[in-house]
Structures are given as C-alpha cells and as structure tokens.
C-alpha cells in the first residue's frame, strides 16, 4: 500500500493505492489519526485501492468517529469497486459520507 497526502485548502487529501490489509493498515491508521488530532477535514481517495480488509475498514471507521467528535468532515471519494463491495456488505456505505470524485469532496 502507498499513502500520499496532499493539501487542498483547509482539507487534507489522503490518496491510497494498492492493498489495505493487516500488514499496511497500521500506517493508514497512524496517518488518519495524526490528521484527526490536527482537526483537519479529510478526504480519502480510494480510487487506486485494489483490496481492503476489516483492519483497513476499522481504520476508516475510527477516523470517521473521531471526525464526528472533532466537528470536522471525513469523506471517502472515488471508491474503487473492491472497496465499494466491502463497504456495502458491512452497510458502511450508509454511514460514511461518500462522493464520486475528490473534487466533489473539496468544494
């Protein structure tokens, strides 16, 4: 998995690519938690994620919960089909704020 962060105004965009699995999810969690402690609006670009397991989903859920406590926005954008299927299976597609593109999220 590769993690890149980009600034887009008051929002931090986290771009993920590759597999988000047990071996890589701690790095994702660390990145997201640091941004949550900074109380930043965060958009996670999932367009290049080829696989995500429950540990990756758990990191996203934890960041989402913290953003709610902080009063910041946490948005998933450009979700690749493998990720979409997992989110739908867990019914988390009804919990997260999801948009089609990163541009839609940072308006």
LODREN-746570 format. One record per atom (N, C-alpha, C): residue number from 1; residue in three letters; atom name; x, y, z. Coordinates in steps of 0.2 Angstrom, whole numbers, always signed. Layout:
BEGIN
atom seq=NUM type=ALA atom=CA X=X Y=Y Z=Z
...
end
This chain:
BEGIN
atom seq=1 type=UNK atom=N X=+4 Y=-6 Z=+0
atom seq=1 type=UNK atom=CA X=+0 Y=+0 Z=+0
atom seq=1 type=UNK atom=C X=+4 Y=+6 Z=+0
atom seq=2 type=UNK atom=N X=+2 Y=+11 Z=-3
atom seq=2 type=UNK atom=CA X=+6 Y=+18 Z=-4
atom seq=2 type=UNK atom=C X=+1 Y=+23 Z=-1
atom seq=3 type=UNK atom=N X=+3 Y=+27 Z=+3
atom seq=3 type=UNK atom=CA X=-1 Y=+33 Z=+6
atom seq=3 type=UNK atom=C X=+3 Y=+40 Z=+4
atom seq=4 type=UNK atom=N X=-1 Y=+44 Z=+1
atom seq=4 type=UNK atom=CA X=+1 Y=+51 Z=-1
atom seq=4 type=UNK atom=C X=-4 Y=+56 Z=+2
atom seq=5 type=UNK atom=N X=-1 Y=+61 Z=+5
atom seq=5 type=UNK atom=CA X=-6 Y=+66 Z=+7
atom seq=5 type=UNK atom=C X=-5 Y=+73 Z=+3
atom seq=6 type=UNK atom=N X=-10 Y=+76 Z=+2
atom seq=6 type=UNK atom=CA X=-10 Y=+82 Z=-2
atom seq=6 type=UNK atom=C X=-14 Y=+88 Z=+1
atom seq=7 type=UNK atom=N X=-12 Y=+94 Z=+1
atom seq=7 type=UNK atom=CA X=-16 Y=+99 Z=+4
atom seq=7 type=UNK atom=C X=-21 Y=+102 Z=-1
atom seq=8 type=UNK atom=N X=-27 Y=+103 Z=+0
atom seq=8 type=UNK atom=CA X=-32 Y=+106 Z=-4
atom seq=8 type=UNK atom=C X=-36 Y=+111 Z=+0
atom seq=9 type=UNK atom=N X=-33 Y=+117 Z=+1
atom seq=9 type=UNK atom=CA X=-36 Y=+122 Z=+5
atom seq=9 type=UNK atom=C X=-36 Y=+120 Z=+12
atom seq=10 type=UNK atom=N X=-42 Y=+120 Z=+16
atom seq=10 type=UNK atom=CA X=-42 Y=+118 Z=+23
atom seq=10 type=UNK atom=C X=-43 Y=+110 Z=+23
atom seq=11 type=UNK atom=N X=-43 Y=+107 Z=+18
atom seq=11 type=UNK atom=CA X=-44 Y=+99 Z=+18
atom seq=11 type=UNK atom=C X=-38 Y=+96 Z=+16
atom seq=12 type=UNK atom=N X=-36 Y=+90 Z=+20
atom seq=12 type=UNK atom=CA X=-31 Y=+86 Z=+18
atom seq=12 type=UNK atom=C X=-33 Y=+80 Z=+14
atom seq=13 type=UNK atom=N X=-30 Y=+79 Z=+8
atom seq=13 type=UNK atom=CA X=-32 Y=+73 Z=+4
atom seq=13 type=UNK atom=C X=-27 Y=+67 Z=+5
atom seq=14 type=UNK atom=N X=-30 Y=+61 Z=+7
atom seq=14 type=UNK atom=CA X=-26 Y=+56 Z=+8
atom seq=14 type=UNK atom=C X=-27 Y=+51 Z=+2
atom seq=15 type=UNK atom=N X=-22 Y=+50 Z=-2
atom seq=15 type=UNK atom=CA X=-23 Y=+46 Z=-8
atom seq=15 type=UNK atom=C X=-20 Y=+39 Z=-6
atom seq=16 type=UNK atom=N X=-24 Y=+34 Z=-7
atom seq=16 type=UNK atom=CA X=-21 Y=+27 Z=-5
atom seq=16 type=UNK atom=C X=-21 Y=+23 Z=-12
atom seq=17 type=UNK atom=N X=-16 Y=+18 Z=-12
atom seq=17 type=UNK atom=CA X=-16 Y=+14 Z=-18
atom seq=17 type=UNK atom=C X=-13 Y=+7 Z=-16
atom seq=18 type=UNK atom=N X=-15 Y=+2 Z=-19
atom seq=18 type=UNK atom=CA X=-13 Y=-5 Z=-18
atom seq=18 type=UNK atom=C X=-18 Y=-8 Z=-13
atom seq=19 type=UNK atom=N X=-15 Y=-13 Z=-9
atom seq=19 type=UNK atom=CA X=-19 Y=-17 Z=-4
atom seq=19 type=UNK atom=C X=-19 Y=-14 Z=+3
atom seq=20 type=UNK atom=N X=-25 Y=-13 Z=+6
atom seq=20 type=UNK atom=CA X=-25 Y=-10 Z=+13
atom seq=20 type=UNK atom=C X=-27 Y=-16 Z=+17
atom seq=21 type=UNK atom=N X=-22 Y=-19 Z=+20
atom seq=21 type=UNK atom=CA X=-23 Y=-26 Z=+24
atom seq=21 type=UNK atom=C X=-20 Y=-25 Z=+30
atom seq=22 type=UNK atom=N X=-20 Y=-31 Z=+34
atom seq=22 type=UNK atom=CA X=-17 Y=-31 Z=+41
atom seq=22 type=UNK atom=C X=-10 Y=-28 Z=+41
atom seq=23 type=UNK atom=N X=-6 Y=-30 Z=+36
atom seq=23 type=UNK atom=CA X=+1 Y=-28 Z=+36
atom seq=23 type=UNK atom=C X=+2 Y=-20 Z=+35
atom seq=24 type=UNK atom=N X=-3 Y=-17 Z=+32
atom seq=24 type=UNK atom=CA X=-2 Y=-10 Z=+30
atom seq=24 type=UNK atom=C X=-7 Y=-5 Z=+34
atom seq=25 type=UNK atom=N X=-12 Y=-8 Z=+37
atom seq=25 type=UNK atom=CA X=-17 Y=-4 Z=+40
atom seq=25 type=UNK atom=C X=-15 Y=+0 Z=+46
atom seq=26 type=UNK atom=N X=-10 Y=-2 Z=+49
atom seq=26 type=UNK atom=CA X=-7 Y=+2 Z=+55
atom seq=26 type=UNK atom=C X=-4 Y=+9 Z=+52
atom seq=27 type=UNK atom=N X=-1 Y=+9 Z=+46
atom seq=27 type=UNK atom=CA X=+1 Y=+15 Z=+43
atom seq=27 type=UNK atom=C X=-4 Y=+20 Z=+41
atom seq=28 type=UNK atom=N X=-10 Y=+17 Z=+39
atom seq=28 type=UNK atom=CA X=-16 Y=+21 Z=+37
atom seq=28 type=UNK atom=C X=-19 Y=+24 Z=+43
atom seq=29 type=UNK atom=N X=-19 Y=+20 Z=+48
atom seq=29 type=UNK atom=CA X=-22 Y=+22 Z=+55
atom seq=29 type=UNK atom=C X=-18 Y=+28 Z=+58
atom seq=30 type=UNK atom=N X=-11 Y=+27 Z=+58
atom seq=30 type=UNK atom=CA X=-7 Y=+32 Z=+60
atom seq=30 type=UNK atom=C X=-8 Y=+39 Z=+56
atom seq=31 type=UNK atom=N X=-8 Y=+38 Z=+50
atom seq=31 type=UNK atom=CA X=-9 Y=+44 Z=+46
atom seq=31 type=UNK atom=C X=-16 Y=+48 Z=+47
atom seq=32 type=UNK atom=N X=-21 Y=+44 Z=+47
atom seq=32 type=UNK atom=CA X=-28 Y=+47 Z=+49
atom seq=32 type=UNK atom=C X=-28 Y=+50 Z=+56
atom seq=33 type=UNK atom=N X=-25 Y=+46 Z=+61
atom seq=33 type=UNK atom=CA X=-26 Y=+49 Z=+67
atom seq=33 type=UNK atom=C X=-22 Y=+55 Z=+68
atom seq=34 type=UNK atom=N X=-16 Y=+56 Z=+65
atom seq=34 type=UNK atom=CA X=-12 Y=+62 Z=+65
atom seq=34 type=UNK atom=C X=-17 Y=+68 Z=+63
atom seq=35 type=UNK atom=N X=-20 Y=+67 Z=+57
atom seq=35 type=UNK atom=CA X=-24 Y=+72 Z=+54
atom seq=35 type=UNK atom=C X=-30 Y=+73 Z=+58
atom seq=36 type=UNK atom=N X=-33 Y=+68 Z=+62
atom seq=36 type=UNK atom=CA X=-39 Y=+70 Z=+66
atom seq=36 type=UNK atom=C X=-36 Y=+74 Z=+72
atom seq=37 type=UNK atom=N X=-30 Y=+72 Z=+75
atom seq=37 type=UNK atom=CA X=-28 Y=+76 Z=+80
atom seq=37 type=UNK atom=C X=-27 Y=+84 Z=+78
atom seq=38 type=UNK atom=N X=-25 Y=+85 Z=+72
atom seq=38 type=UNK atom=CA X=-24 Y=+91 Z=+69
atom seq=38 type=UNK atom=C X=-31 Y=+95 Z=+68
atom seq=39 type=UNK atom=N X=-36 Y=+91 Z=+69
atom seq=39 type=UNK atom=CA X=-43 Y=+93 Z=+67
atom seq=39 type=UNK atom=C X=-44 Y=+96 Z=+60
atom seq=40 type=UNK atom=N X=-41 Y=+92 Z=+56
atom seq=40 type=UNK atom=CA X=-42 Y=+94 Z=+49
atom seq=40 type=UNK atom=C X=-48 Y=+90 Z=+45
atom seq=41 type=UNK atom=N X=-51 Y=+93 Z=+40
atom seq=41 type=UNK atom=CA X=-55 Y=+90 Z=+36
atom seq=41 type=UNK atom=C X=-51 Y=+85 Z=+32
atom seq=42 type=UNK atom=N X=-54 Y=+79 Z=+31
atom seq=42 type=UNK atom=CA X=-50 Y=+74 Z=+27
atom seq=42 type=UNK atom=C X=-54 Y=+71 Z=+22
atom seq=43 type=UNK atom=N X=-51 Y=+70 Z=+16
atom seq=43 type=UNK atom=CA X=-54 Y=+66 Z=+11
atom seq=43 type=UNK atom=C X=-50 Y=+60 Z=+9
atom seq=44 type=UNK atom=N X=-52 Y=+54 Z=+9
atom seq=44 type=UNK atom=CA X=-48 Y=+48 Z=+7
atom seq=44 type=UNK atom=C X=-50 Y=+46 Z=+0
atom seq=45 type=UNK atom=N X=-45 Y=+47 Z=-4
atom seq=45 type=UNK atom=CA X=-46 Y=+45 Z=-11
atom seq=45 type=UNK atom=C X=-44 Y=+37 Z=-11
atom seq=46 type=UNK atom=N X=-50 Y=+33 Z=-13
atom seq=46 type=UNK atom=CA X=-49 Y=+26 Z=-13
atom seq=46 type=UNK atom=C X=-49 Y=+23 Z=-20
atom seq=47 type=UNK atom=N X=-48 Y=+27 Z=-25
atom seq=47 type=UNK atom=CA X=-49 Y=+25 Z=-32
atom seq=47 type=UNK atom=C X=-44 Y=+20 Z=-34
atom seq=48 type=UNK atom=N X=-38 Y=+20 Z=-31
atom seq=48 type=UNK atom=CA X=-32 Y=+15 Z=-33
atom seq=48 type=UNK atom=C X=-32 Y=+9 Z=-28
atom seq=49 type=UNK atom=N X=-36 Y=+8 Z=-24
atom seq=49 type=UNK atom=CA X=-36 Y=+3 Z=-19
atom seq=49 type=UNK atom=C X=-39 Y=-3 Z=-22
atom seq=50 type=UNK atom=N X=-34 Y=-9 Z=-22
atom seq=50 type=UNK atom=CA X=-36 Y=-15 Z=-25
atom seq=50 type=UNK atom=C X=-39 Y=-20 Z=-21
atom seq=51 type=UNK atom=N X=-38 Y=-19 Z=-14
atom seq=51 type=UNK atom=CA X=-41 Y=-24 Z=-9
atom seq=51 type=UNK atom=C X=-41 Y=-20 Z=-2
atom seq=52 type=UNK atom=N X=-46 Y=-21 Z=+2
atom seq=52 type=UNK atom=CA X=-46 Y=-19 Z=+8
atom seq=52 type=UNK atom=C X=-49 Y=-24 Z=+13
atom seq=53 type=UNK atom=N X=-46 Y=-25 Z=+19
atom seq=53 type=UNK atom=CA X=-49 Y=-30 Z=+23
atom seq=53 type=UNK atom=C X=-52 Y=-26 Z=+29
atom seq=54 type=UNK atom=N X=-54 Y=-30 Z=+34
atom seq=54 type=UNK atom=CA X=-58 Y=-27 Z=+40
atom seq=54 type=UNK atom=C X=-53 Y=-23 Z=+44
atom seq=55 type=UNK atom=N X=-46 Y=-24 Z=+44
atom seq=55 type=UNK atom=CA X=-42 Y=-19 Z=+48
atom seq=55 type=UNK atom=C X=-42 Y=-12 Z=+44
atom seq=56 type=UNK atom=N X=-42 Y=-12 Z=+38
atom seq=56 type=UNK atom=CA X=-42 Y=-6 Z=+34
atom seq=56 type=UNK atom=C X=-49 Y=-2 Z=+35
atom seq=57 type=UNK atom=N X=-54 Y=-6 Z=+35
atom seq=57 type=UNK atom=CA X=-61 Y=-3 Z=+36
atom seq=57 type=UNK atom=C X=-61 Y=+0 Z=+44
atom seq=58 type=UNK atom=N X=-58 Y=-4 Z=+48
atom seq=58 type=UNK atom=CA X=-58 Y=-2 Z=+55
atom seq=58 type=UNK atom=C X=-54 Y=+5 Z=+56
atom seq=59 type=UNK atom=N X=-49 Y=+6 Z=+52
atom seq=59 type=UNK atom=CA X=-45 Y=+12 Z=+52
atom seq=59 type=UNK atom=C X=-49 Y=+18 Z=+50
atom seq=60 type=UNK atom=N X=-53 Y=+17 Z=+44
atom seq=60 type=UNK atom=CA X=-58 Y=+22 Z=+42
atom seq=60 type=UNK atom=C X=-63 Y=+23 Z=+47
atom seq=61 type=UNK atom=N X=-66 Y=+18 Z=+50
atom seq=61 type=UNK atom=CA X=-72 Y=+19 Z=+55
atom seq=61 type=UNK atom=C X=-69 Y=+23 Z=+61
atom seq=62 type=UNK atom=N X=-63 Y=+22 Z=+63
atom seq=62 type=UNK atom=CA X=-60 Y=+25 Z=+69
atom seq=62 type=UNK atom=C X=-59 Y=+33 Z=+67
atom seq=63 type=UNK atom=N X=-57 Y=+34 Z=+61
atom seq=63 type=UNK atom=CA X=-56 Y=+41 Z=+59
atom seq=63 type=UNK atom=C X=-62 Y=+45 Z=+58
atom seq=64 type=UNK atom=N X=-67 Y=+41 Z=+55
atom seq=64 type=UNK atom=CA X=-74 Y=+44 Z=+55
atom seq=64 type=UNK atom=C X=-77 Y=+46 Z=+62
atom seq=65 type=UNK atom=N X=-76 Y=+42 Z=+66
atom seq=65 type=UNK atom=CA X=-79 Y=+43 Z=+73
atom seq=65 type=UNK atom=C X=-75 Y=+49 Z=+76
atom seq=66 type=UNK atom=N X=-69 Y=+49 Z=+75
atom seq=66 type=UNK atom=CA X=-65 Y=+55 Z=+78
atom seq=66 type=UNK atom=C X=-67 Y=+61 Z=+75
atom seq=67 type=UNK atom=N X=-68 Y=+61 Z=+68
atom seq=67 type=UNK atom=CA X=-70 Y=+67 Z=+65
atom seq=67 type=UNK atom=C X=-77 Y=+70 Z=+67
atom seq=68 type=UNK atom=N X=-81 Y=+65 Z=+69
atom seq=68 type=UNK atom=CA X=-88 Y=+67 Z=+72
atom seq=68 type=UNK atom=C X=-87 Y=+71 Z=+79
atom seq=69 type=UNK atom=N X=-82 Y=+68 Z=+83
atom seq=69 type=UNK atom=CA X=-81 Y=+71 Z=+89
atom seq=69 type=UNK atom=C X=-78 Y=+78 Z=+88
atom seq=70 type=UNK atom=N X=-73 Y=+79 Z=+83
atom seq=70 type=UNK atom=CA X=-70 Y=+85 Z=+82
atom seq=70 type=UNK atom=C X=-74 Y=+90 Z=+78
atom seq=71 type=UNK atom=N X=-79 Y=+88 Z=+75
atom seq=71 type=UNK atom=CA X=-83 Y=+93 Z=+71
atom seq=71 type=UNK atom=C X=-80 Y=+94 Z=+65
atom seq=72 type=UNK atom=N X=-76 Y=+89 Z=+62
atom seq=72 type=UNK atom=CA X=-73 Y=+90 Z=+56
atom seq=72 type=UNK atom=C X=-76 Y=+85 Z=+51
atom seq=73 type=UNK atom=N X=-75 Y=+86 Z=+44
atom seq=73 type=UNK atom=CA X=-78 Y=+82 Z=+39
atom seq=73 type=UNK atom=C X=-73 Y=+76 Z=+37
atom seq=74 type=UNK atom=N X=-76 Y=+70 Z=+36
atom seq=74 type=UNK atom=CA X=-72 Y=+64 Z=+34
atom seq=74 type=UNK atom=C X=-76 Y=+61 Z=+29
atom seq=75 type=UNK atom=N X=-73 Y=+61 Z=+23
atom seq=75 type=UNK atom=CA X=-76 Y=+59 Z=+17
atom seq=75 type=UNK atom=C X=-72 Y=+54 Z=+13
atom seq=76 type=UNK atom=N X=-76 Y=+49 Z=+10
atom seq=76 type=UNK atom=CA X=-72 Y=+44 Z=+6
atom seq=76 type=UNK atom=C X=-74 Y=+46 Z=-1
atom seq=77 type=UNK atom=N X=-69 Y=+46 Z=-6
atom seq=77 type=UNK atom=CA X=-70 Y=+48 Z=-13
atom seq=77 type=UNK atom=C X=-68 Y=+43 Z=-18
atom seq=78 type=UNK atom=N X=-71 Y=+43 Z=-23
atom seq=78 type=UNK atom=CA X=-69 Y=+39 Z=-29
atom seq=78 type=UNK atom=C X=-67 Y=+32 Z=-27
atom seq=79 type=UNK atom=N X=-72 Y=+29 Z=-24
atom seq=79 type=UNK atom=CA X=-71 Y=+22 Z=-21
atom seq=79 type=UNK atom=C X=-71 Y=+17 Z=-27
atom seq=80 type=UNK atom=N X=-65 Y=+13 Z=-27
atom seq=80 type=UNK atom=CA X=-64 Y=+8 Z=-31
atom seq=80 type=UNK atom=C X=-69 Y=+2 Z=-30
atom seq=81 type=UNK atom=N X=-71 Y=-2 Z=-35
atom seq=81 type=UNK atom=CA X=-76 Y=-7 Z=-34
atom seq=81 type=UNK atom=C X=-75 Y=-12 Z=-28
atom seq=82 type=UNK atom=N X=-68 Y=-14 Z=-28
atom seq=82 type=UNK atom=CA X=-67 Y=-19 Z=-22
atom seq=82 type=UNK atom=C X=-69 Y=-16 Z=-15
atom seq=83 type=UNK atom=N X=-67 Y=-10 Z=-14
atom seq=83 type=UNK atom=CA X=-69 Y=-6 Z=-8
atom seq=83 type=UNK atom=C X=-76 Y=-5 Z=-7
atom seq=84 type=UNK atom=N X=-79 Y=-3 Z=-13
atom seq=84 type=UNK atom=CA X=-87 Y=-2 Z=-13
atom seq=84 type=UNK atom=C X=-90 Y=-8 Z=-10
atom seq=85 type=UNK atom=N X=-88 Y=-14 Z=-13
atom seq=85 type=UNK atom=CA X=-92 Y=-20 Z=-11
atom seq=85 type=UNK atom=C X=-91 Y=-22 Z=-4
atom seq=86 type=UNK atom=N X=-85 Y=-21 Z=-1
atom seq=86 type=UNK atom=CA X=-84 Y=-22 Z=+6
atom seq=86 type=UNK atom=C X=-88 Y=-17 Z=+10
atom seq=87 type=UNK atom=N X=-88 Y=-11 Z=+8
atom seq=87 type=UNK atom=CA X=-92 Y=-6 Z=+12
atom seq=87 type=UNK atom=C X=-100 Y=-8 Z=+12
atom seq=88 type=UNK atom=N X=-102 Y=-10 Z=+6
atom seq=88 type=UNK atom=CA X=-109 Y=-12 Z=+5
atom seq=88 type=UNK atom=C X=-111 Y=-18 Z=+9
atom seq=89 type=UNK atom=N X=-106 Y=-23 Z=+9
atom seq=89 type=UNK atom=CA X=-108 Y=-29 Z=+13
atom seq=89 type=UNK atom=C X=-108 Y=-27 Z=+21
atom seq=90 type=UNK atom=N X=-104 Y=-22 Z=+23
atom seq=90 type=UNK atom=CA X=-105 Y=-20 Z=+30
atom seq=90 type=UNK atom=C X=-110 Y=-15 Z=+31
atom seq=91 type=UNK atom=N X=-113 Y=-13 Z=+26
atom seq=91 type=UNK atom=CA X=-118 Y=-7 Z=+26
atom seq=91 type=UNK atom=C X=-115 Y=-1 Z=+29
atom seq=92 type=UNK atom=N X=-108 Y=+0 Z=+28
atom seq=92 type=UNK atom=CA X=-105 Y=+6 Z=+29
atom seq=92 type=UNK atom=C X=-106 Y=+11 Z=+24
atom seq=93 type=UNK atom=N X=-108 Y=+9 Z=+18
atom seq=93 type=UNK atom=CA X=-109 Y=+14 Z=+13
atom seq=93 type=UNK atom=C X=-115 Y=+19 Z=+15
atom seq=94 type=UNK atom=N X=-119 Y=+17 Z=+20
atom seq=94 type=UNK atom=CA X=-124 Y=+21 Z=+23
atom seq=94 type=UNK atom=C X=-122 Y=+26 Z=+29
atom seq=95 type=UNK atom=N X=-116 Y=+24 Z=+31
atom seq=95 type=UNK atom=CA X=-113 Y=+28 Z=+37
atom seq=95 type=UNK atom=C X=-108 Y=+33 Z=+34
atom seq=96 type=UNK atom=N X=-104 Y=+32 Z=+30
atom seq=96 type=UNK atom=CA X=-99 Y=+36 Z=+28
atom seq=96 type=UNK atom=C X=-102 Y=+41 Z=+23
atom seq=97 type=UNK atom=N X=-99 Y=+47 Z=+23
atom seq=97 type=UNK atom=CA X=-100 Y=+52 Z=+18
atom seq=97 type=UNK atom=C X=-96 Y=+50 Z=+12
atom seq=98 type=UNK atom=N X=-99 Y=+48 Z=+6
atom seq=98 type=UNK atom=CA X=-96 Y=+46 Z=+0
atom seq=98 type=UNK atom=C X=-97 Y=+50 Z=-6
atom seq=99 type=UNK atom=N X=-92 Y=+52 Z=-10
atom seq=99 type=UNK atom=CA X=-93 Y=+56 Z=-16
atom seq=99 type=UNK atom=C X=-90 Y=+53 Z=-21
atom seq=100 type=UNK atom=N X=-92 Y=+55 Z=-28
atom seq=100 type=UNK atom=CA X=-89 Y=+52 Z=-34
atom seq=100 type=UNK atom=C X=-82 Y=+53 Z=-35
atom seq=101 type=UNK atom=N X=-80 Y=+60 Z=-34
atom seq=101 type=UNK atom=CA X=-73 Y=+62 Z=-35
atom seq=101 type=UNK atom=C X=-70 Y=+66 Z=-29
atom seq=102 type=UNK atom=N X=-64 Y=+66 Z=-29
atom seq=102 type=UNK atom=CA X=-60 Y=+71 Z=-24
atom seq=102 type=UNK atom=C X=-62 Y=+78 Z=-25
atom seq=103 type=UNK atom=N X=-63 Y=+80 Z=-31
atom seq=103 type=UNK atom=CA X=-65 Y=+87 Z=-32
atom seq=103 type=UNK atom=C X=-72 Y=+88 Z=-29
atom seq=104 type=UNK atom=N X=-77 Y=+84 Z=-29
atom seq=104 type=UNK atom=CA X=-83 Y=+84 Z=-26
atom seq=104 type=UNK atom=C X=-82 Y=+85 Z=-19
atom seq=105 type=UNK atom=N X=-77 Y=+82 Z=-16
atom seq=105 type=UNK atom=CA X=-77 Y=+82 Z=-9
atom seq=105 type=UNK atom=C X=-73 Y=+89 Z=-6
atom seq=106 type=UNK atom=N X=-69 Y=+92 Z=-10
atom seq=106 type=UNK atom=CA X=-66 Y=+98 Z=-8
atom seq=106 type=UNK atom=C X=-69 Y=+104 Z=-10
atom seq=107 type=UNK atom=N X=-75 Y=+104 Z=-13
atom seq=107 type=UNK atom=CA X=-78 Y=+110 Z=-15
atom seq=107 type=UNK atom=C X=-79 Y=+115 Z=-9
end
